[in-house]
Amino acid sequence: MAQLTREEREIVKAFEAGTLQSPPDRSAILKAHREYAAATFRKDRRVNVRISSRDLDALRKRALSEGIPYQTLISSVLHKYVEGTLRPTD
């Protein structure tokens, strides 16, 4: 199992002891987090980019092998880049 933080260990301990309780305002918290998630992935802008045919073909092939639309792949790569989580595959 992955290493847990102190807070995560406390949660697991309370769960296993049967003393874990939901916060009193659970529904409000869930609603807020759903709204955060929806806003994070809302695609509200359109961008036109010129790229080489070779790169576009390679993107389409990669997307096909991943089982996703190529535009989704491009969006995902850009998102990972701006978040700093894009990693080379070597």
N, CA, C and O atoms as a CHARMM CRD file, in Angstrom:
* protein
*
  360
    1    1 MET  N      0.84700  -1.17900   0.00000 PROA 1      0.00000
    2    1 MET  CA     0.00000   0.00000   0.00000 PROA 1      0.00000
    3    1 MET  C      0.89100   1.24100   0.00000 PROA 1      0.00000
    4    1 MET  O      1.97800   1.22500   0.57800 PROA 1      0.00000
    5    2 ALA  N      0.44300   2.29500  -0.63500 PROA 2      0.00000
    6    2 ALA  CA     1.19000   3.54500  -0.69500 PROA 2      0.00000
    7    2 ALA  C      1.29500   4.14900   0.70300 PROA 2      0.00000
    8    2 ALA  O      0.47900   3.86200   1.57900 PROA 2      0.00000
    9    3 GLN  N      2.30000   4.97900   0.89500 PROA 3      0.00000
   10    3 GLN  CA     2.44700   5.63200   2.19200 PROA 3      0.00000
   11    3 GLN  C      1.31500   6.62700   2.38000 PROA 3      0.00000
   12    3 GLN  O      0.98400   7.38800   1.47000 PROA 3      0.00000
   13    4 LEU  N      0.73300   6.61700   3.55400 PROA 4      0.00000
   14    4 LEU  CA    -0.38000   7.50000   3.86300 PROA 4      0.00000
   15    4 LEU  C      0.09500   8.65700   4.72400 PROA 4      0.00000
   16    4 LEU  O      1.04300   8.52800   5.49800 PROA 4      0.00000
   17    5 THR  N     -0.57600   9.78400   4.57700 PROA 5      0.00000
   18    5 THR  CA    -0.28600  10.92800   5.44100 PROA 5      0.00000
   19    5 THR  C     -0.88400  10.65000   6.81700 PROA 5      0.00000
   20    5 THR  O     -1.65100   9.70200   6.98600 PROA 5      0.00000
   21    6 ARG  N     -0.53700  11.46200   7.77600 PROA 6      0.00000
   22    6 ARG  CA    -1.08300  11.30000   9.13100 PROA 6      0.00000
   23    6 ARG  C     -2.60900  11.39100   9.09900 PROA 6      0.00000
   24    6 ARG  O     -3.30100  10.59500   9.73300 PROA 6      0.00000
   25    7 GLU  N     -3.12000  12.36400   8.36000 PROA 7      0.00000
   26    7 GLU  CA    -4.57300  12.53700   8.26500 PROA 7      0.00000
   27    7 GLU  C     -5.23800  11.30800   7.63600 PROA 7      0.00000
   28    7 GLU  O     -6.28800  10.86300   8.09800 PROA 7      0.00000
   29    8 GLU  N     -4.62700  10.76500   6.58600 PROA 8      0.00000
   30    8 GLU  CA    -5.19000   9.57800   5.93500 PROA 8      0.00000
   31    8 GLU  C     -5.16400   8.37200   6.87400 PROA 8      0.00000
   32    8 GLU  O     -6.10500   7.57900   6.89100 PROA 8      0.00000
   33    9 ARG  N     -4.09100   8.23000   7.65500 PROA 9      0.00000
   34    9 ARG  CA    -4.03100   7.12700   8.62900 PROA 9      0.00000
   35    9 ARG  C     -5.12500   7.25500   9.67600 PROA 9      0.00000
   36    9 ARG  O     -5.72000   6.25500  10.07800 PROA 9      0.00000
   37   10 GLU  N     -5.39600   8.48300  10.12300 PROA 10     0.00000
   38   10 GLU  CA    -6.46200   8.72000  11.10100 PROA 10     0.00000
   39   10 GLU  C     -7.82500   8.35000  10.51800 PROA 10     0.00000
   40   10 GLU  O     -8.66900   7.78400  11.21200 PROA 10     0.00000
   41   11 ILE  N     -8.03300   8.67000   9.25100 PROA 11     0.00000
   42   11 ILE  CA    -9.30700   8.34300   8.59100 PROA 11     0.00000
   43   11 ILE  C     -9.46600   6.82900   8.50000 PROA 11     0.00000
   44   11 ILE  O    -10.53100   6.29700   8.81100 PROA 11     0.00000
   45   12 VAL  N     -8.41300   6.13300   8.07400 PROA 12     0.00000
   46   12 VAL  CA    -8.47100   4.67000   7.97200 PROA 12     0.00000
   47   12 VAL  C     -8.73900   4.05600   9.34500 PROA 12     0.00000
   48   12 VAL  O     -9.55400   3.14100   9.46700 PROA 12     0.00000
   49   13 LYS  N     -8.06100   4.55300  10.37000 PROA 13     0.00000
   50   13 LYS  CA    -8.24400   4.03500  11.72600 PROA 13     0.00000
   51   13 LYS  C     -9.68800   4.22600  12.19400 PROA 13     0.00000
   52   13 LYS  O    -10.28000   3.31100  12.76700 PROA 13     0.00000
   53   14 ALA  N    -10.25500   5.41000  11.95100 PROA 14     0.00000
   54   14 ALA  CA   -11.64800   5.67900  12.34300 PROA 14     0.00000
   55   14 ALA  C    -12.61000   4.80200  11.56300 PROA 14     0.00000
   56   14 ALA  O    -13.59700   4.31900  12.11800 PROA 14     0.00000
   57   15 PHE  N    -12.33100   4.58900  10.26900 PROA 15     0.00000
   58   15 PHE  CA   -13.18700   3.73300   9.44700 PROA 15     0.00000
   59   15 PHE  C    -13.17600   2.30500   9.97300 PROA 15     0.00000
   60   15 PHE  O    -14.22700   1.68500  10.13800 PROA 15     0.00000
   61   16 GLU  N    -11.97900   1.78900  10.23500 PROA 16     0.00000
   62   16 GLU  CA   -11.86200   0.41400  10.71300 PROA 16     0.00000
   63   16 GLU  C    -12.48200   0.23300  12.09300 PROA 16     0.00000
   64   16 GLU  O    -12.96000  -0.85500  12.41600 PROA 16     0.00000
   65   17 ALA  N    -12.48000   1.28900  12.91800 PROA 17     0.00000
   66   17 ALA  CA   -13.07900   1.22300  14.24500 PROA 17     0.00000
   67   17 ALA  C    -14.59100   1.45300  14.20200 PROA 17     0.00000
   68   17 ALA  O    -15.28500   1.26700  15.20100 PROA 17     0.00000
   69   18 GLY  N    -15.08700   1.85600  13.04200 PROA 18     0.00000
   70   18 GLY  CA   -16.52400   2.11200  12.90800 PROA 18     0.00000
   71   18 GLY  C    -16.95600   3.44100  13.49100 PROA 18     0.00000
   72   18 GLY  O    -18.13900   3.64400  13.76200 PROA 18     0.00000
   73   19 THR  N    -16.00900   4.35200  13.68900 PROA 19     0.00000
   74   19 THR  CA   -16.34200   5.64600  14.28500 PROA 19     0.00000
   75   19 THR  C    -16.29700   6.80000  13.28400 PROA 19     0.00000
   76   19 THR  O    -16.48500   7.95700  13.66100 PROA 19     0.00000
   77   20 LEU  N    -16.05200   6.49200  12.02300 PROA 20     0.00000
   78   20 LEU  CA   -15.98000   7.52600  10.99500 PROA 20     0.00000
   79   20 LEU  C    -17.37100   8.09700  10.75400 PROA 20     0.00000
   80   20 LEU  O    -18.33000   7.34800  10.56700 PROA 20     0.00000
   81   21 GLN  N    -17.48200   9.42700  10.75800 PROA 21     0.00000
   82   21 GLN  CA   -18.77400  10.08200  10.55100 PROA 21     0.00000
   83   21 GLN  C    -18.67200  11.10000   9.43100 PROA 21     0.00000
   84   21 GLN  O    -17.63000  11.72700   9.23900 PROA 21     0.00000
   85   22 SER  N    -19.75800  11.26000   8.69500 PROA 22     0.00000
   86   22 SER  CA   -19.82500  12.28000   7.65200 PROA 22     0.00000
   87   22 SER  C    -19.98500  13.64500   8.30600 PROA 22     0.00000
   88   22 SER  O    -20.57800  13.74600   9.38000 PROA 22     0.00000
   89   23 PRO  N    -19.47000  14.69400   7.67800 PROA 23     0.00000
   90   23 PRO  CA   -19.67600  16.03800   8.24100 PROA 23     0.00000
   91   23 PRO  C    -21.15300  16.41400   8.16500 PROA 23     0.00000
   92   23 PRO  O    -21.87300  15.92000   7.29700 PROA 23     0.00000
   93   24 PRO  N    -21.60600  17.27900   9.06000 PROA 24     0.00000
   94   24 PRO  CA   -23.03500  17.63700   9.07700 PROA 24     0.00000
   95   24 PRO  C    -23.50700  18.31900   7.78600 PROA 24     0.00000
   96   24 PRO  O    -24.67300  18.18200   7.41300 PROA 24     0.00000
   97   25 ASP  N    -22.64100  19.03400   7.11500 PROA 25     0.00000
   98   25 ASP  CA   -23.01200  19.74500   5.88600 PROA 25     0.00000
   99   25 ASP  C    -22.51600  18.99600   4.64600 PROA 25     0.00000
  100   25 ASP  O    -22.07500  19.62000   3.68100 PROA 25     0.00000
  101   26 ARG  N    -22.58400  17.68400   4.66700 PROA 26     0.00000
  102   26 ARG  CA   -22.06300  16.82200   3.60900 PROA 26     0.00000
  103   26 ARG  C    -22.60800  17.17900   2.22900 PROA 26     0.00000
  104   26 ARG  O    -21.84400  17.25900   1.26700 PROA 26     0.00000
  105   27 SER  N    -23.90400  17.39400   2.12300 PROA 27     0.00000
  106   27 SER  CA   -24.49800  17.66700   0.80600 PROA 27     0.00000
  107   27 SER  C    -23.98700  18.98700   0.22600 PROA 27     0.00000
  108   27 SER  O    -23.78700  19.09300  -0.98400 PROA 27     0.00000
  109   28 ALA  N    -23.77800  19.98100   1.06800 PROA 28     0.00000
  110   28 ALA  CA   -23.25000  21.26300   0.59000 PROA 28     0.00000
  111   28 ALA  C    -21.81200  21.10300   0.11300 PROA 28     0.00000
  112   28 ALA  O    -21.42200  21.68900  -0.89700 PROA 28     0.00000
  113   29 ILE  N    -21.03000  20.31800   0.82900 PROA 29     0.00000
  114   29 ILE  CA   -19.64300  20.08200   0.45300 PROA 29     0.00000
  115   29 ILE  C    -19.58000  19.33000  -0.88000 PROA 29     0.00000
  116   29 ILE  O    -18.80100  19.69200  -1.76100 PROA 29     0.00000
  117   30 LEU  N    -20.39200  18.29700  -1.02400 PROA 30     0.00000
  118   30 LEU  CA   -20.41800  17.53500  -2.28000 PROA 30     0.00000
  119   30 LEU  C    -20.83500  18.41800  -3.44900 PROA 30     0.00000
  120   30 LEU  O    -20.25400  18.33500  -4.53100 PROA 30     0.00000
  121   31 LYS  N    -21.84200  19.26200  -3.23400 PROA 31     0.00000
  122   31 LYS  CA   -22.30400  20.15700  -4.29200 PROA 31     0.00000
  123   31 LYS  C    -21.19400  21.10900  -4.72000 PROA 31     0.00000
  124   31 LYS  O    -20.99300  21.32600  -5.91500 PROA 31     0.00000
  125   32 ALA  N    -20.48100  21.67200  -3.76900 PROA 32     0.00000
  126   32 ALA  CA   -19.39500  22.59900  -4.08400 PROA 32     0.00000
  127   32 ALA  C    -18.29500  21.89500  -4.87700 PROA 32     0.00000
  128   32 ALA  O    -17.78300  22.44800  -5.85100 PROA 32     0.00000
  129   33 HSD  N    -17.93300  20.69100  -4.47000 PROA 33     0.00000
  130   33 HSD  CA   -16.86800  19.97400  -5.17100 PROA 33     0.00000
  131   33 HSD  C    -17.29700  19.54100  -6.57200 PROA 33     0.00000
  132   33 HSD  O    -16.47300  19.50800  -7.48600 PROA 33     0.00000
  133   34 ARG  N    -18.56100  19.21200  -6.74800 PROA 34     0.00000
  134   34 ARG  CA   -19.05300  18.89700  -8.09800 PROA 34     0.00000
  135   34 ARG  C    -18.94600  20.12100  -9.00300 PROA 34     0.00000
  136   34 ARG  O    -18.57800  20.01100 -10.17200 PROA 34     0.00000
  137   35 GLU  N    -19.27000  21.27700  -8.45500 PROA 35     0.00000
  138   35 GLU  CA   -19.17200  22.51700  -9.22900 PROA 35     0.00000
  139   35 GLU  C    -17.72500  22.83500  -9.57400 PROA 35     0.00000
  140   35 GLU  O    -17.43700  23.28400 -10.68400 PROA 35     0.00000
  141   36 TYR  N    -16.80700  22.60700  -8.63100 PROA 36     0.00000
  142   36 TYR  CA   -15.38600  22.82400  -8.90600 PROA 36     0.00000
  143   36 TYR  C    -14.91600  21.91900 -10.03900 PROA 36     0.00000
  144   36 TYR  O    -14.21200  22.35600 -10.94900 PROA 36     0.00000
  145   37 ALA  N    -15.31800  20.64900  -9.96800 PROA 37     0.00000
  146   37 ALA  CA   -14.90300  19.67700 -10.98500 PROA 37     0.00000
  147   37 ALA  C    -15.45400  20.06100 -12.35900 PROA 37     0.00000
  148   37 ALA  O    -14.73800  20.00500 -13.35900 PROA 37     0.00000
  149   38 ALA  N    -16.71800  20.44600 -12.40100 PROA 38     0.00000
  150   38 ALA  CA   -17.33000  20.82800 -13.67600 PROA 38     0.00000
  151   38 ALA  C    -16.63400  22.05800 -14.26500 PROA 38     0.00000
  152   38 ALA  O    -16.39500  22.11900 -15.47100 PROA 38     0.00000
  153   39 ALA  N    -16.31100  23.03300 -13.42000 PROA 39     0.00000
  154   39 ALA  CA   -15.65100  24.24300 -13.90400 PROA 39     0.00000
  155   39 ALA  C    -14.23600  23.95600 -14.38500 PROA 39     0.00000
  156   39 ALA  O    -13.75600  24.59600 -15.32100 PROA 39     0.00000
  157   40 THR  N    -13.57100  23.00300 -13.75500 PROA 40     0.00000
  158   40 THR  CA   -12.20200  22.67400 -14.12800 PROA 40     0.00000
  159   40 THR  C    -12.12100  22.13800 -15.54400 PROA 40     0.00000
  160   40 THR  O    -11.18800  22.46100 -16.27800 PROA 40     0.00000
  161   41 PHE  N    -13.08300  21.32900 -15.93100 PROA 41     0.00000
  162   41 PHE  CA   -13.01400  20.67900 -17.23400 PROA 41     0.00000
  163   41 PHE  C    -13.96800  21.27200 -18.26400 PROA 41     0.00000
  164   41 PHE  O    -14.15500  20.69500 -19.33500 PROA 41     0.00000
  165   42 ARG  N    -14.56800  22.41000 -17.95300 PROA 42     0.00000
  166   42 ARG  CA   -15.45400  23.07700 -18.91200 PROA 42     0.00000
  167   42 ARG  C    -14.61000  23.60900 -20.05300 PROA 42     0.00000
  168   42 ARG  O    -13.63000  24.32300 -19.83800 PROA 42     0.00000
  169   43 LYS  N    -14.99200  23.26100 -21.24500 PROA 43     0.00000
  170   43 LYS  CA   -14.26800  23.72900 -22.42500 PROA 43     0.00000
  171   43 LYS  C    -15.06500  24.88200 -23.01600 PROA 43     0.00000
  172   43 LYS  O    -16.07200  24.68500 -23.69600 PROA 43     0.00000
  173   44 ASP  N    -14.58700  26.08600 -22.73900 PROA 44     0.00000
  174   44 ASP  CA   -15.35000  27.26200 -23.12900 PROA 44     0.00000
  175   44 ASP  C    -14.64500  28.13400 -24.16900 PROA 44     0.00000
  176   44 ASP  O    -15.10300  29.23400 -24.47600 PROA 44     0.00000
  177   45 ARG  N    -13.53600  27.63800 -24.70500 PROA 45     0.00000
  178   45 ARG  CA   -12.82400  28.39400 -25.72800 PROA 45     0.00000
  179   45 ARG  C    -12.44600  27.48800 -26.88600 PROA 45     0.00000
  180   45 ARG  O    -12.19400  26.29700 -26.70900 PROA 45     0.00000
  181   46 ARG  N    -12.41200  28.06800 -28.06100 PROA 46     0.00000
  182   46 ARG  CA   -12.00700  27.35000 -29.26600 PROA 46     0.00000
  183   46 ARG  C    -10.68900  27.95400 -29.74600 PROA 46     0.00000
  184   46 ARG  O    -10.51000  29.17100 -29.73500 PROA 46     0.00000
  185   47 VAL  N     -9.77000  27.08100 -30.16800 PROA 47     0.00000
  186   47 VAL  CA    -8.46300  27.51900 -30.64400 PROA 47     0.00000
  187   47 VAL  C     -8.18500  26.84700 -31.97600 PROA 47     0.00000
  188   47 VAL  O     -8.43200  25.65300 -32.14600 PROA 47     0.00000
  189   48 ASN  N     -7.67300  27.62000 -32.91000 PROA 48     0.00000
  190   48 ASN  CA    -7.24100  27.06300 -34.19300 PROA 48     0.00000
  191   48 ASN  C     -5.72700  27.10300 -34.23700 PROA 48     0.00000
  192   48 ASN  O     -5.11500  28.14800 -34.01600 PROA 48     0.00000
  193   49 VAL  N     -5.12600  25.95200 -34.52600 PROA 49     0.00000
  194   49 VAL  CA    -3.67400  25.84700 -34.55700 PROA 49     0.00000
  195   49 VAL  C     -3.26000  25.16600 -35.84000 PROA 49     0.00000
  196   49 VAL  O     -3.86800  24.17900 -36.25600 PROA 49     0.00000
  197   50 ARG  N     -2.23200  25.69000 -36.46100 PROA 50     0.00000
  198   50 ARG  CA    -1.70600  25.05000 -37.66900 PROA 50     0.00000
  199   50 ARG  C     -0.54200  24.15500 -37.25300 PROA 50     0.00000
  200   50 ARG  O      0.40100  24.60000 -36.59800 PROA 50     0.00000
  201   51 ILE  N     -0.63000  22.86900 -37.65100 PROA 51     0.00000
  202   51 ILE  CA     0.45700  21.93400 -37.39400 PROA 51     0.00000
  203   51 ILE  C      0.71900  21.14200 -38.66800 PROA 51     0.00000
  204   51 ILE  O     -0.09400  21.13600 -39.59200 PROA 51     0.00000
  205   52 SER  N      1.83700  20.49400 -38.69800 PROA 52     0.00000
  206   52 SER  CA     2.18600  19.74600 -39.91000 PROA 52     0.00000
  207   52 SER  C      1.27900  18.52600 -40.07000 PROA 52     0.00000
  208   52 SER  O      0.76200  17.98400 -39.09300 PROA 52     0.00000
  209   53 SER  N      1.10200  18.11200 -41.30800 PROA 53     0.00000
  210   53 SER  CA     0.30000  16.91300 -41.59400 PROA 53     0.00000
  211   53 SER  C      0.89700  15.70000 -40.90200 PROA 53     0.00000
  212   53 SER  O      0.17600  14.83400 -40.40500 PROA 53     0.00000
  213   54 ARG  N      2.21500  15.64900 -40.87500 PROA 54     0.00000
  214   54 ARG  CA     2.89700  14.52400 -40.23500 PROA 54     0.00000
  215   54 ARG  C      2.55500  14.43700 -38.74200 PROA 54     0.00000
  216   54 ARG  O      2.26000  13.35900 -38.22500 PROA 54     0.00000
  217   55 ASP  N      2.59800  15.59000 -38.05600 PROA 55     0.00000
  218   55 ASP  CA     2.26000  15.59900 -36.63000 PROA 55     0.00000
  219   55 ASP  C      0.79200  15.25700 -36.40000 PROA 55     0.00000
  220   55 ASP  O      0.46000  14.52600 -35.46700 PROA 55     0.00000
  221   56 LEU  N     -0.08100  15.78100 -37.24400 PROA 56     0.00000
  222   56 LEU  CA    -1.50000  15.48200 -37.09900 PROA 56     0.00000
  223   56 LEU  C     -1.76500  13.99300 -37.31600 PROA 56     0.00000
  224   56 LEU  O     -2.54000  13.38800 -36.57400 PROA 56     0.00000
  225   57 ASP  N     -1.13600  13.40500 -38.31600 PROA 57     0.00000
  226   57 ASP  CA    -1.28400  11.96500 -38.54500 PROA 57     0.00000
  227   57 ASP  C     -0.79500  11.16000 -37.34400 PROA 57     0.00000
  228   57 ASP  O     -1.42500  10.18300 -36.94000 PROA 57     0.00000
  229   58 ALA  N      0.33600  11.58400 -36.77900 PROA 58     0.00000
  230   58 ALA  CA     0.87200  10.88400 -35.61000 PROA 58     0.00000
  231   58 ALA  C     -0.07000  11.01600 -34.41200 PROA 58     0.00000
  232   58 ALA  O     -0.26100  10.06000 -33.66100 PROA 58     0.00000
  233   59 LEU  N     -0.65600  12.20300 -34.23500 PROA 59     0.00000
  234   59 LEU  CA    -1.62200  12.40600 -33.15100 PROA 59     0.00000
  235   59 LEU  C     -2.85300  11.52900 -33.34200 PROA 59     0.00000
  236   59 LEU  O     -3.34700  10.92700 -32.38900 PROA 59     0.00000
  237   60 ARG  N     -3.33800  11.46100 -34.56200 PROA 60     0.00000
  238   60 ARG  CA    -4.51500  10.63300 -34.84000 PROA 60     0.00000
  239   60 ARG  C     -4.22300   9.15600 -34.58400 PROA 60     0.00000
  240   60 ARG  O     -5.06700   8.44500 -34.03900 PROA 60     0.00000
  241   61 LYS  N     -3.03400   8.68800 -34.97300 PROA 61     0.00000
  242   61 LYS  CA    -2.66300   7.28900 -34.72900 PROA 61     0.00000
  243   61 LYS  C     -2.55900   7.01100 -33.23400 PROA 61     0.00000
  244   61 LYS  O     -3.04000   5.98700 -32.74800 PROA 61     0.00000
  245   62 ARG  N     -1.93100   7.92400 -32.51500 PROA 62     0.00000
  246   62 ARG  CA    -1.78700   7.73900 -31.06500 PROA 62     0.00000
  247   62 ARG  C     -3.15800   7.72900 -30.39000 PROA 62     0.00000
  248   62 ARG  O     -3.41800   6.90200 -29.51600 PROA 62     0.00000
  249   63 ALA  N     -4.02900   8.64700 -30.79600 PROA 63     0.00000
  250   63 ALA  CA    -5.37700   8.70800 -30.22300 PROA 63     0.00000
  251   63 ALA  C     -6.14400   7.42900 -30.52000 PROA 63     0.00000
  252   63 ALA  O     -6.85400   6.91300 -29.65700 PROA 63     0.00000
  253   64 LEU  N     -6.00600   6.92200 -31.72800 PROA 64     0.00000
  254   64 LEU  CA    -6.68100   5.68100 -32.10100 PROA 64     0.00000
  255   64 LEU  C     -6.20100   4.52700 -31.22200 PROA 64     0.00000
  256   64 LEU  O     -7.00500   3.70900 -30.77600 PROA 64     0.00000
  257   65 SER  N     -4.89600   4.46200 -30.97400 PROA 65     0.00000
  258   65 SER  CA    -4.36700   3.39400 -30.12900 PROA 65     0.00000
  259   65 SER  C     -4.81000   3.54900 -28.67500 PROA 65     0.00000
  260   65 SER  O     -4.91000   2.56000 -27.94800 PROA 65     0.00000
  261   66 GLU  N     -5.07800   4.79400 -28.24400 PROA 66     0.00000
  262   66 GLU  CA    -5.56200   5.04700 -26.88200 PROA 66     0.00000
  263   66 GLU  C     -7.07800   4.88900 -26.78600 PROA 66     0.00000
  264   66 GLU  O     -7.63200   4.80100 -25.69000 PROA 66     0.00000
  265   67 GLY  N     -7.74600   4.85300 -27.94100 PROA 67     0.00000
  266   67 GLY  CA    -9.19600   4.70000 -27.95300 PROA 67     0.00000
  267   67 GLY  C     -9.95000   5.97500 -27.62500 PROA 67     0.00000
  268   67 GLY  O    -11.05400   5.93200 -27.08300 PROA 67     0.00000
  269   68 ILE  N     -9.34400   7.12500 -27.96000 PROA 68     0.00000
  270   68 ILE  CA    -9.99400   8.40900 -27.69800 PROA 68     0.00000
  271   68 ILE  C     -9.93300   9.27100 -28.94900 PROA 68     0.00000
  272   68 ILE  O     -9.08700   9.03600 -29.81200 PROA 68     0.00000
  273   69 PRO  N    -10.81600  10.27100 -29.06800 PROA 69     0.00000
  274   69 PRO  CA   -10.74700  11.18700 -30.20100 PROA 69     0.00000
  275   69 PRO  C     -9.43800  11.98300 -30.17000 PROA 69     0.00000
  276   69 PRO  O     -8.93400  12.30500 -29.09400 PROA 69     0.00000
  277   70 TYR  N     -8.88900  12.30100 -31.34300 PROA 70     0.00000
  278   70 TYR  CA    -7.59900  12.98700 -31.37600 PROA 70     0.00000
  279   70 TYR  C     -7.66700  14.37500 -30.75400 PROA 70     0.00000
  280   70 TYR  O     -6.67700  14.83800 -30.18600 PROA 70     0.00000
  281   71 GLN  N     -8.81600  15.05200 -30.84700 PROA 71     0.00000
  282   71 GLN  CA    -8.93800  16.36900 -30.24000 PROA 71     0.00000
  283   71 GLN  C     -8.88300  16.27500 -28.71500 PROA 71     0.00000
  284   71 GLN  O     -8.34100  17.15900 -28.05200 PROA 71     0.00000
  285   72 THR  N     -9.44400  15.20500 -28.16900 PROA 72     0.00000
  286   72 THR  CA    -9.37700  14.97800 -26.73200 PROA 72     0.00000
  287   72 THR  C     -7.93500  14.73200 -26.31400 PROA 72     0.00000
  288   72 THR  O     -7.49400  15.22800 -25.27700 PROA 72     0.00000
  289   73 LEU  N     -7.20400  13.97500 -27.11200 PROA 73     0.00000
  290   73 LEU  CA    -5.79100  13.73400 -26.82500 PROA 73     0.00000
  291   73 LEU  C     -5.00700  15.05200 -26.82600 PROA 73     0.00000
  292   73 LEU  O     -4.21200  15.30100 -25.91900 PROA 73     0.00000
  293   74 ILE  N     -5.22600  15.87800 -27.82200 PROA 74     0.00000
  294   74 ILE  CA    -4.52100  17.15700 -27.90300 PROA 74     0.00000
  295   74 ILE  C     -4.84900  18.01300 -26.67400 PROA 74     0.00000
  296   74 ILE  O     -3.95600  18.60000 -26.06300 PROA 74     0.00000
  297   75 SER  N     -6.12000  18.07700 -26.32400 PROA 75     0.00000
  298   75 SER  CA    -6.54100  18.85200 -25.15700 PROA 75     0.00000
  299   75 SER  C     -5.88600  18.31700 -23.88700 PROA 75     0.00000
  300   75 SER  O     -5.44700  19.08900 -23.03500 PROA 75     0.00000
  301   76 SER  N     -5.82400  17.00200 -23.76500 PROA 76     0.00000
  302   76 SER  CA    -5.22100  16.38700 -22.59100 PROA 76     0.00000
  303   76 SER  C     -3.73500  16.69900 -22.49800 PROA 76     0.00000
  304   76 SER  O     -3.23300  17.01600 -21.42000 PROA 76     0.00000
  305   77 VAL  N     -3.03400  16.61100 -23.61200 PROA 77     0.00000
  306   77 VAL  CA    -1.60000  16.90700 -23.63300 PROA 77     0.00000
  307   77 VAL  C     -1.36200  18.36200 -23.23400 PROA 77     0.00000
  308   77 VAL  O     -0.47100  18.65200 -22.43600 PROA 77     0.00000
  309   78 LEU  N     -2.15200  19.27000 -23.78500 PROA 78     0.00000
  310   78 LEU  CA    -1.99500  20.68400 -23.44500 PROA 78     0.00000
  311   78 LEU  C     -2.29300  20.93700 -21.96800 PROA 78     0.00000
  312   78 LEU  O     -1.58900  21.69900 -21.30500 PROA 78     0.00000
  313   79 HSD  N     -3.33200  20.29900 -21.46900 PROA 79     0.00000
  314   79 HSD  CA    -3.68200  20.46400 -20.05000 PROA 79     0.00000
  315   79 HSD  C     -2.54700  19.96600 -19.15400 PROA 79     0.00000
  316   79 HSD  O     -2.16100  20.64500 -18.20300 PROA 79     0.00000
  317   80 LYS  N     -2.02200  18.79600 -19.45400 PROA 80     0.00000
  318   80 LYS  CA    -0.91600  18.25300 -18.65400 PROA 80     0.00000
  319   80 LYS  C      0.30400  19.16300 -18.72800 PROA 80     0.00000
  320   80 LYS  O      1.00700  19.33500 -17.73200 PROA 80     0.00000
  321   81 TYR  N      0.55900  19.74200 -19.88500 PROA 81     0.00000
  322   81 TYR  CA     1.69700  20.64300 -20.04800 PROA 81     0.00000
  323   81 TYR  C      1.56100  21.87200 -19.15000 PROA 81     0.00000
  324   81 TYR  O      2.48900  22.21700 -18.41900 PROA 81     0.00000
  325   82 VAL  N      0.40600  22.52800 -19.20500 PROA 82     0.00000
  326   82 VAL  CA     0.23800  23.74800 -18.40800 PROA 82     0.00000
  327   82 VAL  C      0.19900  23.44900 -16.91200 PROA 82     0.00000
  328   82 VAL  O      0.56300  24.30400 -16.10400 PROA 82     0.00000
  329   83 GLU  N     -0.23900  22.25000 -16.53400 PROA 83     0.00000
  330   83 GLU  CA    -0.25800  21.85500 -15.12500 PROA 83     0.00000
  331   83 GLU  C      1.11500  21.38900 -14.64700 PROA 83     0.00000
  332   83 GLU  O      1.33800  21.23500 -13.44600 PROA 83     0.00000
  333   84 GLY  N      2.03200  21.16500 -15.58300 PROA 84     0.00000
  334   84 GLY  CA     3.36400  20.70800 -15.21900 PROA 84     0.00000
  335   84 GLY  C      3.44400  19.22000 -14.94300 PROA 84     0.00000
  336   84 GLY  O      4.38600  18.75700 -14.30000 PROA 84     0.00000
  337   85 THR  N      2.45500  18.45900 -15.42900 PROA 85     0.00000
  338   85 THR  CA     2.44700  17.01600 -15.17100 PROA 85     0.00000
  339   85 THR  C      2.74900  16.19100 -16.40400 PROA 85     0.00000
  340   85 THR  O      2.68600  14.96300 -16.34300 PROA 85     0.00000
  341   86 LEU  N      3.07100  16.81600 -17.51000 PROA 86     0.00000
  342   86 LEU  CA     3.40200  16.10000 -18.72900 PROA 86     0.00000
  343   86 LEU  C      4.75200  15.43700 -18.56000 PROA 86     0.00000
  344   86 LEU  O      5.73900  16.09500 -18.23000 PROA 86     0.00000
  345   87 ARG  N      4.79600  14.13400 -18.78800 PROA 87     0.00000
  346   87 ARG  CA     6.03000  13.35500 -18.61500 PROA 87     0.00000
  347   87 ARG  C      6.37900  12.65900 -19.91600 PROA 87     0.00000
  348   87 ARG  O      5.49100  12.14900 -20.60000 PROA 87     0.00000
  349   88 PRO  N      7.65800  12.63000 -20.27200 PROA 88     0.00000
  350   88 PRO  CA     8.06000  11.89800 -21.47700 PROA 88     0.00000
  351   88 PRO  C      7.85400  10.40000 -21.28500 PROA 88     0.00000
  352   88 PRO  O      7.92000   9.89400 -20.16500 PROA 88     0.00000
  353   89 THR  N      7.60100   9.68600 -22.39900 PROA 89     0.00000
  354   89 THR  CA     7.34400   8.24700 -22.30900 PROA 89     0.00000
  355   89 THR  C      8.58900   7.40500 -22.50000 PROA 89     0.00000
  356   89 THR  O      8.56100   6.20900 -22.21100 PROA 89     0.00000
  357   90 ASP  N      9.66900   7.97900 -22.97000 PROA 90     0.00000
  358   90 ASP  CA    10.94000   7.27600 -23.23900 PROA 90     0.00000
  359   90 ASP  C     10.72400   6.05300 -24.06400 PROA 90     0.00000
  360   90 ASP  O     11.68000   5.34600 -24.38100 PROA 90     0.00000
